[in-house]
Amino acid sequence: MDLMLSQDSAALLNPSEGGVCFLDSLVFQGKAELATSLASRYLGAGWEARVDESEVRVKGWIEASEESPFVLYRGTLFGFRIDPQECSLEMVRFKTLLCGHACLKGQRGYLELEIVKLGKDPQIGFATPNLKRIKGKATKGVGDLEGSWGVDGVRGRRWHPSAPQALSAYPFKWKKGDFLCLASDLVDMRMLVAVNGDFSDPQTLIFEFGEEVDALFPAISASNSTFKYNLGASGFKFNPPGAEFQPFAALRCCPNFKP
């Protein structure tokens, strides 16, 4: 890094995807001392103002993202966009976004995701509060880690660390325009995912949970993908698998999951 910065001190300030620079990323990760040290060493006169500007930008992004039920949970600031007005989630680089509405033990929750653009590595499902949060590069997503369960209609996989290989295959192929209908059932302890509302196929039962699972949050990992989310505030396109399933918009919003 020293060589790169000595050749081009502006590298700290050159924006990447989404208008984010390296200095912004350090501030977002809580590495204020490192940001200050690098800025003072490489940016010359006025470096204090540059750090202040990054802090203001990061604060603005955090405040704007609080309008959305989804937050960046694992990954860097580079290469993603959350638009709460359009209910849109765009991920250029691989990220994990998590919804702060929780389905608790004894509840059933339902939401829909419309596929606007589909990359090669979607992992979509649910996570518990135990899923480790990373404000930096994170190559593992939903279902790669304990405390999360995912499904993937591109590679044809169910994702969970302890899922036997024989049970990991997933037969449905996703495409642009499909609606993914996700249901978390913490009464019968199961996760269901249907394409375009058809829960009649037994293969829509993706996972069964142990009794230790007491809360689930919708979670999305992907790159080069865009989804529109519907938590049910304005009605769904398709019916949930049963009348007892509540829209995630009506379920508890957990204040701990903030940017």
C-alpha positions in Angstrom: 0.0 0.0 0.0 2.9 2.4 0.7 4.1 2.0 -2.9 0.7 2.6 -4.4 0.1 5.7 -2.3 3.6 7.1 -2.7 3.1 7.0 -6.5 -0.4 8.5 -6.4 -1.4 10.1 -3.1 -4.8 10.9 -4.7 -5.6 7.1 -4.4 -7.1 7.9 -1.0 -9.6 10.2 -2.6 -10.3 8.6 -6.0 -13.9 7.4 -5.9 -14.9 3.8 -6.8 -18.3 2.4 -7.4 -21.0 4.5 -5.8 -18.7 7.5 -5.3 -16.9 6.0 -2.3 -13.2 6.5 -1.8 -10.7 4.5 0.3 -10.7 7.2 3.0 -14.5 6.8 3.3 -14.2 3.1 3.6 -11.7 3.4 6.5 -14.0 5.8 8.3 -17.0 3.5 7.8 -15.1 0.6 9.3 -14.3 2.6 12.4 -10.6 2.9 11.5 -10.5 6.7 12.2 -6.9 6.6 13.5 -5.6 4.8 10.4 -7.6 7.2 8.1 -6.0 10.2 10.0 -2.5 8.7 9.8 -2.7 8.0 6.1 -4.3 11.4 5.2 -1.7 13.3 7.2 1.1 11.4 5.6 0.0 11.4 1.9 -2.4 14.3 1.3 -0.4 17.2 2.5 -1.9 20.6 3.5 -5.6 20.4 4.2 -5.7 16.8 5.1 -7.8 17.4 8.2 -10.6 18.8 6.0 -10.4 15.7 3.8 -11.0 13.4 6.9 -13.8 15.7 8.1 -15.4 15.4 4.6 -15.2 11.7 4.7 -16.8 11.6 8.2 -19.7 13.8 6.9 -20.2 11.6 3.8 -20.3 8.4 5.8 -22.7 9.9 8.4 -25.0 11.0 5.5 -25.0 7.5 4.0 -25.8 5.9 7.3 -28.6 8.3 8.0 -30.0 7.8 4.5 -29.8 4.0 4.8 -31.8 4.1 8.1 -34.9 4.9 5.9 -34.6 1.4 4.5 -35.4 -1.8 6.4 -32.3 -3.4 4.8 -28.7 -2.5 5.9 -25.3 -3.4 4.7 -24.3 -6.3 7.1 -21.3 -7.9 5.6 -19.0 -6.1 3.1 -17.4 -2.8 2.2 -19.0 0.5 1.2 -17.9 0.0 -2.4 -20.3 -1.3 -5.0 -23.9 -1.3 -3.6 -26.9 0.9 -3.4 -30.1 0.8 -1.3 -33.0 2.9 -2.5 -35.8 3.0 0.1 -38.1 5.0 -2.2 -37.9 2.4 -5.0 -37.5 -0.5 -2.5 -34.5 -1.5 -4.5 -31.3 -3.3 -3.5 -28.4 -3.2 -6.0 -25.2 -5.1 -5.4 -22.3 -4.7 -7.8 -19.6 -6.4 -5.6 -20.5 -9.3 -3.3 -22.4 -8.1 -0.2 -24.7 -9.3 2.4 -27.7 -7.1 3.2 -29.9 -7.9 6.2 -33.5 -6.7 7.0 -34.0 -5.5 10.5 -37.5 -7.0 10.9 -37.4 -10.2 12.9 -39.6 -13.3 12.8 -39.5 -14.6 16.4 -40.1 -18.0 17.8 -43.9 -18.7 17.6 -44.3 -16.4 14.5 -44.5 -16.9 10.8 -43.2 -14.2 8.4 -43.4 -13.6 4.6 -41.8 -11.3 2.1 -41.3 -11.1 -1.7 -38.2 -10.2 -3.8 -38.6 -9.3 -7.5 -35.5 -10.1 -9.6 -34.5 -7.1 -11.6 -31.0 -8.3 -12.5 -29.5 -11.6 -11.6 -25.8 -12.3 -11.1 -24.0 -15.7 -10.8 -23.9 -16.0 -7.0 -27.1 -15.2 -5.2 -27.6 -16.7 -1.7 -31.0 -15.6 -0.4 -32.7 -16.7 2.8 -32.6 -15.9 6.5 -30.1 -15.3 9.3 -30.1 -15.4 13.1 -28.7 -12.5 15.3 -25.6 -14.7 15.7 -24.4 -14.1 12.1 -21.2 -12.2 12.4 -21.2 -8.6 11.1 -18.2 -7.4 9.0 -17.7 -3.8 8.0 -15.0 -4.7 5.5 -14.3 -7.3 2.7 -16.4 -10.4 3.3 -16.4 -13.2 0.8 -18.8 -15.5 2.7 -22.6 -14.9 2.5 -26.0 -16.2 3.5 -25.7 -20.0 4.2 -21.9 -20.1 4.2 -21.8 -19.4 7.9 -23.5 -21.0 10.9 -26.6 -19.0 11.8 -27.7 -18.5 8.2 -29.6 -20.5 5.6 -29.7 -19.6 1.9 -30.9 -20.9 -1.5 -29.5 -20.2 -4.9 -31.5 -20.5 -8.1 -28.5 -19.9 -10.4 -26.1 -22.6 -9.1 -28.9 -24.9 -7.9 -27.9 -25.1 -4.3 -29.2 -24.9 -0.8 -26.6 -23.2 1.4 -25.9 -24.1 5.0 -22.6 -25.3 6.5 -23.9 -28.5 8.0 -26.4 -29.4 5.1 -25.5 -32.9 3.7 -24.5 -32.8 0.1 -27.4 -35.1 -0.8 -29.8 -32.5 0.5 -28.2 -29.4 -0.9 -29.5 -29.6 -4.5 -32.2 -27.0 -5.5 -34.2 -27.7 -8.6 -35.7 -24.3 -9.5 -33.9 -21.9 -11.9 -34.4 -18.2 -11.3 -34.6 -15.6 -14.0 -35.2 -11.8 -14.4 -38.8 -10.9 -13.6 -39.3 -13.8 -11.2 -40.7 -13.2 -7.7 -39.0 -15.1 -4.9 -41.5 -15.7 -2.1 -39.7 -16.3 1.2 -41.5 -17.6 4.3 -40.0 -18.2 7.7 -42.0 -20.5 10.0 -40.9 -20.5 13.6 -43.9 -22.5 14.7 -43.2 -25.6 12.6 -39.5 -24.6 12.4 -39.0 -24.4 8.6 -38.0 -22.2 5.7 -39.9 -22.2 2.5 -39.1 -20.4 -0.8 -41.4 -20.4 -3.8 -40.9 -19.0 -7.3 -43.9 -16.8 -8.4 -46.0 -17.9 -5.5 -46.2 -21.7 -6.2 -45.8 -23.4 -2.8 -47.4 -26.6 -4.0 -44.1 -28.4 -4.8 -42.5 -30.2 -1.8 -39.1 -28.8 -2.9 -40.2 -25.3 -1.7 -39.4 -26.6 1.8 -35.8 -25.5 1.8 -34.7 -26.2 5.4 -36.0 -27.4 8.8 -34.6 -25.6 11.9 -33.6 -26.9 15.3 -35.4 -25.6 18.4 -32.5 -23.4 19.2 -33.4 -21.0 16.4 -35.5 -18.2 18.1 -35.3 -15.3 15.6 -34.7 -15.0 11.9 -34.0 -11.9 9.7 -34.3 -11.9 5.9 -30.8 -11.8 4.3 -29.5 -11.4 0.8 -26.0 -12.1 -0.5 -25.2 -11.4 -4.2 -23.1 -9.6 -6.7 -24.1 -8.0 -10.0 -27.7 -8.3 -8.9 -30.7 -6.0 -8.3 -33.8 -6.9 -6.3 -37.0 -5.0 -5.4 -38.2 -6.0 -1.9 -41.8 -6.1 -0.6 -42.3 -6.6 3.1 -46.0 -6.3 2.7 -46.7 -2.7 3.6 -48.7 -2.3 0.4 -49.9 -5.8 -0.2 -48.2 -8.8 -2.0 -48.3 -10.0 -5.6 -48.7 -13.6 -4.4 -50.3 -15.2 -1.4 -48.1 -16.6 1.4 -48.2 -20.4 2.1 -50.9 -19.9 4.7 -53.2 -17.2 6.2 -51.2 -17.3 9.4 -48.1 -15.9 7.8 -47.6 -12.2 8.6 -45.9 -9.6 6.4 -42.4 -8.9 7.7 -43.4 -5.2 7.7 -45.8 -6.1 10.6 -43.1 -7.9 12.6 -40.8 -6.4 15.1 -38.1 -4.1 13.9 -34.9 -4.8 15.8 -33.0 -1.5 16.6 -29.7 -3.3 17.0 -29.4 -3.8 13.2 -28.3 -0.3 12.2 -25.6 0.7 9.8 
